[in-house]
């Protein structure tokens, strides 16, 4: 998975498609894994755990954020994606960290 800064408008629903690959670019089977998406300022602002994946045998999952989750103050925050494998014992690894920028929409929608 390549380093990628993310952006969204406050209050928008967002889906982020993630593909897990090894250093050679081969897809990683993520069947049975749990993927953790976290956005943090001084505290955790957004948290989403994914255990049902879009196409796990091809390393694809989708992190879906509801509008209420992205209703945070405009600004630039840190985010990370971590994964826990189904190995025994399970391996936990940080997949990537980057920036998550939230901007205000031009018009509020009720």
PyMOL commands that set and color helices and strands:
alter all, ss='L'
color gray80, all
select helices_A, chain A and resi 56-58
alter helices_A, ss='H'
color red, helices_A
select strands_A, chain A and resi 6-9+14-19+34-40+44-50+60-65+75-84+92-103
alter strands_A, ss='S'
color yellow, strands_A
deselect
rebuild
show_as cartoon
